[in-house]
Amino acid sequence: MTLMKSLMSAAAAVALTAGAALAEPALIFDLGGKFDKSFNEAAFAGAQRWAEETGESFREIELQSEAQREQALRRFAEAGSNPIVMAGFAFADALGQVAADYPDTKFVIIDMVVDAPNVRSVVFNEHEGSYLVGMLAAKASKSGTVGFIGGMDIPLIRKFACGYAEGVKAANPDATVIANMTGTTPAAWNDPVKGSELTKAQISQGADVVYAAAGGTGVGVLQTAADEGILSIGVDSNQNHLHPGKVLTSMTKRVDNAVFEAFTDGVDLKTGFSVMGLSNGGVGFAVDDNNASLISDDMQAAADEAAAKIATGEITVHDYMSDDSCPVLSF
């Protein structure tokens, strides 16, 4: 069987197992799998919430390779799924090839902008949420050195890192921020062993709080931080529960809300450009029973005050993607 036939069969099988309801929505996960405990899993949570509240079903597929992106889009579109939601910036090229061929199908891409009349592009102000957890990291650090571990080295992840560094410096101008990326290919999103190695390297340089924005790789970062007796910061989903009392907080990126809203809007969803930030609940930081003992009243108050000022524009957090630079961190 040829590769193309294999991909077509796999996508068709997934579609069939989910049912053949007209205009049934679909969700395509990025590489790393839907249970990555981070970005993909947040997308899945939004779809699940929609299914539970409506009693309806949705189609889904977990990609195994880059080659499947366009094929999965076409198979779901041909099967009548509407809307079709893609979790991740890497779908941009494939969507650019597909969208015009299915003008009656609505597509939603998360973390990238694709200019087409039947596409909703959802992006997040990750730098704003990262600023807040940076402030918390600086206040929790005893060494004055904190770390950042990103996944694939792309402008989007540098956006996380830069916002984080700004928040750290706002809370402690004398603090040191160490930043490392896991790699330059999509494999960087799912390499917990490399995440662990980078965490140990940052600890050896004095870091006692490490923020991971690395998809499945972050699982290794959080595990190693807990094992080595330092604090970590989760990302996208609330990851506080993974190591109770050891995860300082999580920068929540409400990918779940983006998927839930898209599925709820259905075939009538409005297309165009959508930004989710602090002003509309798109990003934030998580405090729950798992980390409440780590967040003092002073820390909570400082972060809440900063969040309010960012939401109103009184504080502006630099967006790395606006000019490919960061005033407080070198890559």
C-alpha positions as CSV (number, residue, x, y, z in Angstrom):
1,M,0.0,0.0,0.0
2,T,1.4,3.4,-0.9
3,L,1.9,6.1,1.7
4,M,-0.9,8.2,0.2
5,K,-3.3,5.4,0.3
6,S,-2.3,4.6,3.9
7,L,-2.9,8.2,5.0
8,M,-6.3,8.3,3.2
9,S,-7.4,5.1,4.8
10,A,-6.3,6.1,8.2
11,A,-8.0,9.5,8.0
12,A,-11.2,7.9,6.6
13,A,-11.2,5.3,9.3
14,V,-11.0,8.0,12.0
15,A,-13.8,9.9,10.4
16,L,-16.0,6.8,10.2
17,T,-15.5,5.8,13.8
18,A,-16.7,9.1,15.0
19,G,-20.0,8.9,13.1
20,A,-21.3,10.4,9.9
21,A,-23.4,13.3,11.2
22,L,-23.7,16.2,8.9
23,A,-21.5,19.1,9.8
24,E,-19.9,17.2,12.7
25,P,-17.0,19.3,13.8
26,A,-13.4,17.9,13.7
27,L,-10.2,18.6,15.7
28,I,-6.8,17.8,14.4
29,F,-4.0,17.6,17.0
30,D,-0.5,18.7,16.4
31,L,2.5,16.3,16.7
32,G,3.0,15.2,20.3
33,G,-0.4,13.7,20.8
34,K,-3.6,14.8,22.4
35,F,-2.5,13.7,25.8
36,D,0.6,15.8,25.9
37,K,-0.6,17.3,29.2
38,S,-0.2,20.7,27.6
39,F,-1.2,22.4,24.3
40,N,-2.9,19.5,22.6
41,E,-4.6,18.3,25.7
42,A,-6.0,21.8,26.3
43,A,-7.6,21.6,22.8
44,F,-9.0,18.2,23.6
45,A,-10.5,19.5,26.9
46,G,-12.4,22.2,25.0
47,A,-13.8,19.7,22.5
48,Q,-14.7,17.3,25.3
49,R,-16.5,20.1,27.2
50,W,-18.5,20.9,24.1
51,A,-19.4,17.3,23.6
52,E,-20.5,16.8,27.2
53,E,-22.6,20.0,27.2
54,T,-24.3,19.4,23.9
55,G,-24.5,15.6,23.8
56,E,-23.0,15.8,20.3
57,S,-19.9,14.1,18.9
58,F,-16.8,15.3,17.1
59,R,-14.2,13.8,14.9
60,E,-10.5,13.8,15.7
61,I,-7.1,12.6,14.6
62,E,-3.6,12.5,16.1
63,L,-1.0,13.1,13.4
64,Q,2.0,10.8,13.2
65,S,4.0,12.9,10.6
66,E,4.1,16.2,8.8
67,A,2.9,14.6,5.7
68,Q,-0.6,14.0,7.2
69,R,-1.5,17.6,7.7
70,E,-3.0,18.4,4.3
71,Q,-4.5,14.9,3.9
72,A,-6.3,15.0,7.2
73,L,-7.7,18.4,6.3
74,R,-9.0,17.2,3.0
75,R,-10.5,14.0,4.3
76,F,-12.4,15.8,7.1
77,A,-13.6,18.4,4.6
78,E,-14.8,15.8,2.1
79,A,-16.5,13.9,4.9
80,G,-18.6,17.0,5.8
81,S,-17.0,18.1,9.0
82,N,-17.6,21.7,9.7
83,P,-15.9,23.5,11.4
84,I,-12.5,21.9,11.3
85,V,-10.1,23.1,14.0
86,M,-6.3,22.7,13.9
87,A,-4.2,22.9,17.0
88,G,-1.0,24.5,16.1
89,F,0.8,27.0,13.9
90,A,2.4,24.3,11.7
91,F,-0.9,23.8,9.9
92,A,-0.6,27.1,8.1
93,D,0.9,25.9,4.9
94,A,-1.5,23.0,4.5
95,L,-4.5,25.1,5.3
96,G,-3.3,27.6,2.7
97,Q,-3.5,24.9,0.1
98,V,-6.8,23.5,1.3
99,A,-9.1,26.3,2.4
100,A,-9.9,27.7,-1.1
101,D,-10.9,24.2,-2.3
102,Y,-13.7,24.0,0.3
103,P,-15.3,27.4,0.4
104,D,-18.3,26.2,2.3
105,T,-16.3,24.7,5.1
106,K,-15.2,26.8,8.1
107,F,-11.6,26.3,9.3
108,V,-10.1,27.4,12.6
109,I,-6.3,27.6,13.1
110,I,-4.8,28.2,16.5
111,D,-1.5,30.1,16.9
112,M,-1.2,31.3,13.3
113,V,-2.9,33.7,10.9
114,V,-4.1,32.4,7.5
115,D,-5.8,35.0,5.4
116,A,-8.8,33.3,3.8
117,P,-12.5,34.1,3.8
118,N,-13.5,30.8,5.4
119,V,-10.8,30.8,8.1
120,R,-10.8,32.0,11.7
121,S,-7.2,32.6,13.0
122,V,-6.9,32.5,16.8
123,V,-3.8,33.9,18.4
124,F,-2.9,34.4,22.0
125,N,-1.0,37.1,23.9
126,E,1.3,34.5,25.5
127,H,3.7,37.2,26.4
128,E,1.2,38.7,28.8
129,G,0.6,35.6,30.7
130,S,4.3,34.8,30.7
131,Y,5.0,38.2,32.2
132,L,2.8,37.3,35.2
133,V,4.4,33.9,35.9
134,G,7.8,35.6,35.4
135,M,6.9,38.0,38.3
136,L,5.9,35.0,40.4
137,A,9.1,33.2,39.5
138,A,11.3,36.1,40.6
139,K,9.4,36.4,43.9
140,A,9.7,32.7,44.6
141,S,13.4,32.4,43.7
142,K,15.9,32.3,46.5
143,S,18.9,32.3,44.2
144,G,18.0,35.2,42.0
145,T,18.4,32.9,38.9
146,V,15.4,31.5,37.0
147,G,15.2,29.5,33.9
148,F,13.1,29.1,30.7
149,I,13.0,26.0,28.5
150,G,11.3,26.3,25.2
151,G,10.4,23.6,22.7
152,M,11.1,24.3,19.0
153,D,13.1,27.5,18.6
154,I,10.5,29.6,16.7
155,P,9.4,33.3,17.2
156,L,6.2,32.1,19.0
157,I,8.2,30.4,21.8
158,R,10.6,33.3,22.0
159,K,7.5,35.4,22.6
160,F,6.8,33.3,25.7
161,A,10.4,33.6,26.9
162,C,10.6,37.4,26.4
163,G,7.4,38.1,28.3
164,Y,8.6,35.8,31.1
165,A,12.0,37.6,31.3
166,E,10.2,41.0,31.4
167,G,8.1,39.8,34.3
168,V,11.1,38.5,36.1
169,K,12.9,41.8,35.7
170,A,9.9,43.8,36.7
171,A,9.8,42.0,40.1
172,N,13.6,41.8,40.5
173,P,15.8,43.9,38.2
174,D,18.9,42.1,39.4
175,A,17.6,38.6,38.6
176,T,19.3,36.4,36.0
177,V,17.2,34.6,33.3
178,I,18.7,31.5,31.6
179,A,16.9,30.5,28.4
180,N,17.3,27.4,26.3
181,M,15.4,25.8,23.4
182,T,15.0,22.1,23.0
183,G,15.6,22.0,19.3
184,T,14.9,23.3,15.8
185,T,12.5,20.6,14.5
186,P,9.0,19.5,15.5
187,A,10.6,16.7,17.5
188,A,11.4,19.4,20.1
189,W,7.8,19.3,21.3
190,N,8.0,15.7,22.4
191,D,11.5,15.1,24.0
192,P,11.1,14.9,27.8
193,V,14.6,13.4,28.1
194,K,16.1,16.5,26.5
195,G,13.8,18.6,28.7
196,S,15.3,16.9,31.8
197,E,18.8,17.4,30.6
198,L,18.3,21.1,30.0
199,T,16.7,21.4,33.4
200,K,19.7,19.9,35.1
201,A,22.0,22.1,33.2
202,Q,20.1,25.2,34.3
203,I,20.0,24.0,37.9
204,S,23.8,23.7,37.7
205,Q,23.9,27.4,36.8
206,G,21.9,28.3,39.8
207,A,18.3,28.3,38.6
208,D,15.7,27.4,41.2
209,V,12.6,28.1,39.2
210,V,12.2,26.9,35.6
211,Y,9.4,27.7,33.2
212,A,8.7,25.2,30.5
213,A,6.9,26.2,27.2
214,A,7.7,23.0,25.3
215,G,4.7,20.8,24.8
216,G,5.3,17.2,25.8
217,T,9.0,18.0,26.5
218,G,7.8,20.1,29.4
219,V,6.7,16.9,31.2
220,G,10.4,16.1,31.6
221,V,11.2,19.6,32.8
222,L,8.5,19.4,35.5
223,Q,9.5,15.9,36.6
224,T,13.2,16.8,36.9
225,A,12.5,20.0,38.7
226,A,10.4,18.1,41.3
227,D,13.1,15.4,41.6
228,E,15.9,18.0,42.1
229,G,14.0,20.0,44.7
230,I,13.4,23.2,42.6
231,L,10.1,24.8,41.4
232,S,8.7,24.6,37.9
233,I,6.1,26.5,36.0
234,G,3.7,24.7,33.7
235,V,2.2,26.0,30.5
236,D,-1.0,26.0,28.4
237,S,-3.0,23.6,30.5
238,N,-3.1,23.9,34.3
239,Q,-0.2,21.5,35.2
240,N,-0.1,22.2,38.9
241,H,-1.5,18.8,39.7
242,L,1.3,16.9,38.0
243,H,3.6,17.6,41.0
244,P,1.6,19.1,43.8
245,G,3.6,21.5,45.9
246,K,6.4,21.5,43.4
247,V,4.8,23.4,40.4
248,L,4.8,27.1,41.4
249,T,2.0,27.9,38.9
250,S,1.0,27.3,35.3
251,M,0.6,29.9,32.5
252,T,-2.8,29.1,31.3
253,K,-3.4,29.6,27.6
254,R,-7.1,29.0,27.0
255,V,-6.8,26.9,23.9
256,D,-9.8,24.9,25.4
257,N,-11.9,28.0,25.1
258,A,-10.9,28.6,21.5
259,V,-11.9,25.1,20.5
260,F,-15.1,25.2,22.6
261,E,-16.2,28.5,21.0
262,A,-15.4,27.2,17.5
263,F,-17.5,24.1,18.0
264,T,-20.3,26.0,19.7
265,D,-20.4,28.5,16.8
266,G,-20.5,25.6,14.3
267,V,-21.1,26.4,10.7
268,D,-22.1,29.9,11.6
269,L,-18.8,30.9,13.2
270,K,-17.4,34.2,12.2
271,T,-14.1,34.1,10.4
272,G,-11.2,36.5,10.6
273,F,-8.6,37.4,13.2
274,S,-9.2,36.7,16.9
275,V,-6.9,37.7,19.7
276,M,-7.1,36.1,23.2
277,G,-5.2,37.9,26.0
278,L,-5.5,39.1,29.5
279,S,-8.3,41.5,28.6
280,N,-10.7,38.7,27.5
281,G,-9.5,35.8,29.7
282,G,-7.4,34.2,27.0
283,V,-4.3,33.8,29.2
284,G,-3.6,33.9,32.9
285,F,-1.9,31.9,35.8
286,A,-3.3,29.1,37.8
287,V,-3.8,29.0,41.6
288,D,-5.4,26.0,43.1
289,D,-5.1,23.5,46.0
290,N,-1.9,22.1,44.5
291,N,0.1,25.3,44.6
292,A,-1.8,27.6,47.0
293,S,0.9,27.2,49.7
294,L,3.6,28.4,47.2
295,I,1.8,31.7,46.3
296,S,1.9,34.2,49.1
297,D,-0.6,37.0,49.4
298,D,2.0,39.4,48.3
299,M,2.8,37.4,45.2
300,Q,-0.9,37.0,44.3
301,A,-1.5,40.7,44.8
302,A,1.4,41.8,42.7
303,A,0.5,39.5,39.8
304,D,-3.2,40.5,40.0
305,E,-2.3,44.2,39.9
306,A,0.0,43.7,36.9
307,A,-2.7,41.7,35.1
308,A,-5.2,44.5,35.6
309,K,-2.7,47.1,34.3
310,I,-1.8,44.9,31.3
311,A,-5.4,44.4,30.5
312,T,-6.1,48.2,30.5
313,G,-2.9,49.0,28.6
314,E,-1.2,50.7,31.6
315,I,1.6,48.1,31.3
316,T,2.7,47.1,27.9
317,V,4.6,43.8,27.6
318,H,6.9,43.6,24.6
319,D,5.8,41.1,21.9
320,Y,8.9,39.4,20.5
321,M,7.0,38.6,17.2
322,S,6.4,42.3,16.6
323,D,10.1,43.0,15.8
324,D,12.0,39.7,16.4
325,S,13.8,41.2,19.4
326,C,13.6,41.1,23.2
327,P,14.9,44.1,25.2
328,V,15.7,42.0,28.3
329,L,16.8,38.6,26.9
330,S,19.3,37.4,24.4
331,F,18.8,34.2,22.5
